[in-house]
């Protein structure tokens, strides 16, 4: 499932399926990691994870690209 990450004024939010949207969060490594944990915990009606680690890699890549010393 594709995720869209919107960034604005040092904040970010996640959009998926075009109509599920998180609130704007401060763009910090800990908030990005928390979103990865939250999104990975979501299950469909069959008990399968909605997002794979590959789906969520764009969130983690943004952390490592911009904050290499804080991981």
N, C-alpha and C positions, 0 to 999 in steps of 0.2 A: 504494500500500500504506500502510495507516495505521500510524502510530507512536504508542506511548504513552510519555510521559515521566513517570517517577515521581521526585519530589523529596522528600528527607528529610534533616534535619540538615545542610543545606548540601552535600548530595551528590545525584547524580542517576544514573538508569540508564534504558536504552531497552528497550522491549519491542515486538516486532512478531510478527505471526501468532499471538499468544497463547502461544507457547512458545519463542521466541528471546529471550533476555534477556542484556544486558551486565551486567558486575559494576558495583557502585556506584563512582562516580568523584567526586572533589571537584568541586563545581560552580564551575568557573572558565571564563572566556571561552576560554582555550586548550584546555581539555578538550572543551568543546562544539564548537569548531571542528575539533578532531581527530576527533570522532565524526562530524561531517558529512563530512569527507574519507574516513574509513573506510567509512561506510555508502554513500556515493556510489560507492565503488570496487567494491562487490559486484555481481556479474553473475549472471544466471540461466544455465541450460544452453544458451540460444541466443545468449549473449553480450550480452544487453540489460541495461542498468542496472536493478537491482531497485527502487531509489528514485529518484524524480525530485527536482529541486531544490525543487519545490513540496512534496513529501512532507517534505523536510528543513527547510523554512522555519520550522517551529515551534521547532526547535533554535536557529536563528539569531535568531528573534524574541525568544526568551528572553534571549539575550545582549544584544541592543540595548535591550531594555526595562529591564534591570537594571544594565547596565554601559556606559552611553553614552560615557563618557570613555575607556574602555580599548580601543576598537576602532580 
